[in-house]
Amino acid sequence: MDGQVVRRIACALLFVADGPVTVEQLAQVLEIKPAEIEEALDEIRAWLGQGGLILQRQGNKLQVATAAEVAPYVERFLGLDLSSRLSPAALEVLAIIAYRQPVTRVDIEAIRGVNCDSVLRTLCSKGLVAEVGRLDQPGRPILYGTTFEFLQHFGLSGLHELPPLGPAGAPPTGSS
């Protein structure tokens, strides 16, 4: 199949999907190898970047989302509630999960020094964090990770766009 046709079909499939799709799903529908999809994704990402959309990727899952710079206009157009802000505690827990995922509640509490049950419930209910597995040890504690909603909320195309961490106690590089 011609590369341009692969790009057009893959882009259309990503657009109509009701959630994240895998590279394998796209390859199966197009009856091509996953490597060919990967090649097309680079060009799709570049093409979408010229407009108001981005291609988000988390592991092997992909989806098309609104670019951060146009999100306020889309929210206003759709009449979405813009007043829903995260508390400092929620942002702190979210940062720990984003940089350390997969991570358990006990690990988060060891870093913060306080209980985080209610904050985790809030983040899960907002869809920013989800259970991504269980640790293979007594009690089988839940492992938490970020979601596509997390990427959308912060206007990221992937976790690779998180700012690098500086030394302990220092703000991330590039912040003031």
C-alpha positions as CSV (number, residue, x, y, z in Angstrom):
1,M,0.0,0.0,0.0
2,D,1.2,3.5,-0.9
3,G,2.6,5.5,2.0
4,Q,0.3,8.5,1.3
5,V,-2.7,6.1,1.4
6,V,-1.5,4.6,4.7
7,R,-1.2,8.1,6.2
8,R,-4.7,9.2,5.0
9,I,-6.4,6.0,6.3
10,A,-4.5,5.9,9.6
11,C,-5.3,9.6,10.2
12,A,-9.0,9.0,9.5
13,L,-9.1,6.0,11.8
14,L,-7.5,8.0,14.6
15,F,-9.9,10.8,14.1
16,V,-13.1,8.6,14.3
17,A,-11.9,6.4,17.1
18,D,-13.8,6.9,20.3
19,G,-10.6,6.5,22.4
20,P,-7.0,5.5,22.2
21,V,-6.0,2.8,19.6
22,T,-2.9,0.7,19.3
23,V,-0.4,0.6,16.5
24,E,-1.4,-3.1,16.0
25,Q,-5.1,-2.2,15.6
26,L,-4.2,0.2,12.8
27,A,-1.8,-2.3,11.2
28,Q,-4.5,-5.0,11.3
29,V,-7.2,-2.8,9.7
30,L,-4.8,-1.6,7.0
31,E,-3.3,-5.1,6.6
32,I,0.2,-3.9,6.8
33,K,3.1,-4.3,9.3
34,P,3.3,-2.1,12.5
35,A,6.6,-0.7,11.2
36,E,4.7,0.9,8.3
37,I,2.2,2.5,10.6
38,E,5.1,3.8,12.7
39,E,6.5,5.5,9.6
40,A,3.2,7.1,8.8
41,L,2.7,8.3,12.4
42,D,5.7,10.6,12.2
43,E,4.2,12.3,9.1
44,I,0.7,12.4,10.7
45,R,2.2,14.0,13.8
46,A,3.9,16.7,11.7
47,W,0.8,17.4,9.6
48,L,-1.5,17.6,12.6
49,G,1.0,19.9,14.3
50,Q,0.3,22.5,11.6
51,G,-3.2,22.9,12.8
52,G,-5.1,22.8,16.1
53,L,-4.6,19.1,16.8
54,I,-1.8,16.8,18.1
55,L,-1.1,13.1,18.0
56,Q,-0.9,11.9,21.6
57,R,1.0,8.7,22.4
58,Q,1.2,6.8,25.6
59,G,3.2,3.6,25.1
60,N,1.7,1.8,22.2
61,K,-1.6,3.7,22.3
62,L,-2.4,6.7,20.2
63,Q,-5.2,9.3,19.8
64,V,-5.8,12.7,18.2
65,A,-6.4,15.5,20.6
66,T,-6.8,19.3,20.7
67,A,-3.5,21.2,20.9
68,A,-3.0,23.1,24.2
69,E,-3.0,26.6,22.6
70,V,-6.5,26.1,21.1
71,A,-8.0,24.2,24.0
72,P,-9.5,27.3,25.8
73,Y,-11.4,28.1,22.6
74,V,-12.7,24.6,22.2
75,E,-13.7,24.5,25.8
76,R,-15.6,27.8,25.4
77,F,-17.2,26.6,22.2
78,L,-18.4,23.4,23.9
79,G,-19.5,25.2,27.0
80,L,-17.2,23.1,29.3
81,D,-16.6,24.0,32.9
82,L,-13.3,25.9,33.1
83,S,-13.5,26.4,36.9
84,S,-12.4,22.9,37.7
85,R,-8.9,23.4,39.0
86,L,-6.6,21.0,40.8
87,S,-5.6,21.7,44.4
88,P,-1.9,22.0,45.3
89,A,-2.0,18.5,46.9
90,A,-3.6,17.0,43.8
91,L,-0.9,18.6,41.6
92,E,1.8,17.3,43.9
93,V,0.5,13.7,43.8
94,L,-0.1,14.0,40.0
95,A,3.5,15.1,39.5
96,I,4.8,12.2,41.6
97,I,2.7,9.7,39.5
98,A,3.7,11.3,36.2
99,Y,7.5,11.1,36.9
100,R,7.6,7.8,38.9
101,Q,4.8,5.7,37.2
102,P,3.9,3.1,37.8
103,V,3.8,3.9,41.5
104,T,1.9,2.6,44.5
105,R,-0.1,4.7,47.1
106,V,2.5,3.8,49.7
107,D,5.3,5.1,47.5
108,I,3.5,8.4,47.0
109,E,2.8,8.7,50.7
110,A,6.5,8.0,51.5
111,I,7.5,10.9,49.3
112,R,4.8,13.3,50.5
113,G,4.8,12.3,54.1
114,V,0.9,12.4,54.3
115,N,-2.0,10.2,53.4
116,C,-3.1,10.6,49.8
117,D,-6.3,8.4,49.6
118,S,-8.7,11.2,49.0
119,V,-6.4,13.0,46.5
120,L,-6.0,9.7,44.6
121,R,-9.7,9.2,44.5
122,T,-10.2,12.7,43.1
123,L,-7.5,12.2,40.4
124,C,-9.0,8.9,39.5
125,S,-12.6,10.3,39.3
126,K,-11.3,13.1,37.0
127,G,-9.7,10.5,34.8
128,L,-6.2,11.9,35.2
129,V,-4.8,8.8,36.9
130,A,-5.8,5.1,36.7
131,E,-4.9,1.7,38.0
132,V,-2.3,0.3,35.6
133,G,-1.6,-2.9,37.3
134,R,-0.8,-4.6,40.6
135,L,2.6,-5.0,42.3
136,D,3.6,-8.7,42.7
137,Q,4.1,-8.7,46.4
138,P,1.9,-9.4,49.5
139,G,-1.4,-7.4,49.4
140,R,-1.0,-6.9,45.6
141,P,-0.9,-3.0,45.9
142,I,-2.4,-1.0,43.1
143,L,0.1,0.6,40.7
144,Y,-1.1,4.0,39.4
145,G,-0.2,5.8,36.2
146,T,-1.3,8.8,34.2
147,T,-4.0,8.6,31.4
148,F,-4.7,10.2,28.1
149,E,-6.9,12.7,30.0
150,F,-3.8,13.7,31.9
151,L,-2.0,14.4,28.6
152,Q,-5.0,16.3,27.3
153,H,-5.4,18.3,30.5
154,F,-1.8,19.5,30.4
155,G,-1.6,19.8,26.6
156,L,1.1,17.1,26.2
157,S,1.5,14.8,23.2
158,G,3.3,12.3,25.4
159,L,5.1,11.9,28.7
160,H,8.4,12.7,26.9
161,E,7.2,16.4,27.0
162,L,7.3,16.6,30.8
163,P,9.9,19.1,31.9
164,P,13.1,17.4,33.2
165,L,13.4,17.1,36.9
166,G,16.2,19.2,38.6
167,P,18.0,18.3,41.8
168,A,15.8,17.4,44.8
169,G,13.9,20.4,46.0
170,A,14.7,22.5,42.9
171,P,12.1,23.5,40.4
172,P,12.1,21.7,37.0
173,T,14.6,23.1,34.4
174,G,13.2,26.1,32.6
175,S,10.8,27.3,35.3
176,S,11.3,30.4,37.3
